[in-house]
Amino acid sequence: MRLNELPQVIPVFPVDGALLLPDGSLPLNVFEPRYLNMIDDAMAGDRMIGMIQTQSGGDRLAPRLMAVGCVGRITSFTETPDGRYLITLTGVCRFHAVRELDLPTPYRQVRADYVGFEDDLQAADEPDAADSDALFAALRSYLDHRGLAMDWDAVRSAPVNALVSSLCMALPFDTTEKQALLEAPTPADRLAALITLLRFDAAGGQPGEASGLQ
């Protein structure tokens, strides 16, 4: 896919703490009527919706959106007997939310600009051994600090870029930290930011206080 093939107007799902990254897979349990409507419309069209976090302040029912989100394609869809949708979004490309549009849909829509995120559509080079080892060491310290366990054979056999995306999306970082990971310019920058967050947490730091990530 090329940038000019991406939709210029996208519906957005504002959920704090739910991070979607290019090539990452995000499962979602959708139950609010307005977002069920959004999924219905997306499934009838290009199957694309944007995930975006919100900023503090503004209208309680329609808080201000962060400047950057990630558009994803619905790659799996199941309707439950009680009317919920269980979907998986696969990240395609980050976007700048240029402006929110005044449209009659019950869900929010924005005009998206993908300039600057062209590399999201290309496969990134895997990190070198030193950076991979630094990630594994930081992750081990993080898990030990939290009393958690992980299948290290699976960790070490996974492609590092895919592992980084999975960790960024799955670990319980706060909204500010998730946004910093999303906005990291390159996969190498995202890896460095993730290592910083893991080390900071292992040292007993408080969420949102990691140096350079506020």
Residue pairs with C-beta under 8 A, 6 or more apart in sequence:
1 92
1 93
1 121
2 121
3 93
3 114
3 115
3 117
3 118
3 121
6 48
6 71
6 92
6 93
6 95
6 112
6 114
7 46
7 48
7 71
7 112
8 111
8 112
9 101
9 109
9 110
9 111
9 112
10 48
10 49
10 50
10 71
10 95
10 109
10 110
10 112
11 38
11 41
11 42
11 49
11 50
11 105
11 107
11 108
11 109
12 49
12 50
12 51
12 52
12 65
12 69
12 97
12 107
12 108
12 109
12 110
13 28
13 35
13 38
13 49
13 50
13 51
13 52
13 107
14 52
14 53
14 54
14 63
14 65
14 108
15 51
15 53
16 53
16 54
16 175
17 53
17 172
17 173
17 174
17 175
17 178
18 26
18 28
18 51
18 53
19 26
19 51
19 53
19 70
19 168
19 169
19 178
19 181
19 182
20 26
20 51
20 69
20 70
20 72
20 89
20 91
20 169
21 70
21 91
21 165
21 168
21 169
21 181
21 182
21 190
22 70
22 91
22 92
22 93
22 94
22 120
22 121
22 165
23 90
23 91
23 161
23 162
23 165
24 90
24 91
24 165
24 166
24 168
24 169
25 75
25 88
25 89
25 90
25 91
26 51
26 72
26 88
26 89
26 90
26 91
26 169
27 86
27 87
27 88
28 85
28 86
28 87
28 88
28 89
29 84
29 85
29 86
30 36
30 39
30 84
30 85
30 86
30 87
31 83
31 84
31 85
33 106
34 106
34 107
35 107
36 83
36 84
36 85
37 105
37 106
37 107
38 49
38 105
38 106
38 107
39 49
39 74
39 77
39 85
39 87
41 105
42 48
42 49
42 74
43 74
43 77
46 73
47 73
47 74
47 75
48 71
48 72
48 73
48 74
48 92
49 71
49 72
49 74
49 89
50 69
50 70
50 71
50 72
50 95
50 97
50 110
50 112
51 69
51 70
51 71
51 72
51 89
52 65
52 66
52 68
52 69
52 70
52 97
52 110
53 65
53 66
53 69
53 175
53 178
53 179
54 63
54 64
54 65
54 66
55 63
55 64
55 65
55 66
56 63
56 64
57 63
57 64
58 64
62 108
65 97
65 100
65 108
65 110
66 97
66 179
67 96
67 97
68 94
68 95
68 96
68 97
68 179
68 182
68 183
69 94
69 95
69 97
69 182
70 91
70 92
70 93
70 94
70 95
70 182
71 91
71 92
71 93
71 94
71 95
71 112
72 89
72 90
72 91
72 92
73 89
73 90
73 92
74 87
74 88
74 89
75 88
75 89
75 90
76 86
76 87
76 88
77 85
77 86
77 87
78 85
78 86
78 87
79 85
79 86
80 86
91 165
92 120
92 121
93 114
93 117
93 120
93 121
94 114
94 117
94 120
94 182
94 183
95 112
95 113
95 114
95 117
96 112
96 113
96 114
96 115
96 116
97 110
97 111
97 112
98 110
98 111
98 112
98 113
99 110
99 111
100 108
100 109
100 110
101 109
101 110
101 111
103 109
119 186
124 161
124 186
124 187
125 187
126 132
126 159
126 160
126 161
127 135
127 160
127 161
127 187
127 188
127 191
131 160
131 188
131 191
132 160
134 195
135 160
135 163
135 164
135 191
135 194
135 195
135 198
136 155
136 156
138 194
138 195
138 198
138 199
138 202
139 150
139 155
139 167
139 198
141 198
141 199
141 202
142 171
142 198
142 199
142 201
142 202
143 149
143 150
144 202
145 201
145 202
145 204
146 201
155 163
158 166
160 191
161 187
164 187
164 190
164 191
164 194
167 194
168 178
168 181
168 190
168 194
173 181
173 197
173 207
174 207
174 208
176 207
176 208
176 213
176 214
177 197
177 207
177 208
177 210
177 213
180 193
180 213
181 190
181 193
181 194
181 197
184 190
184 192
184 193
193 212
193 213
196 210
196 211
196 212
196 213
197 210
197 213
200 209
200 210
200 211
208 214
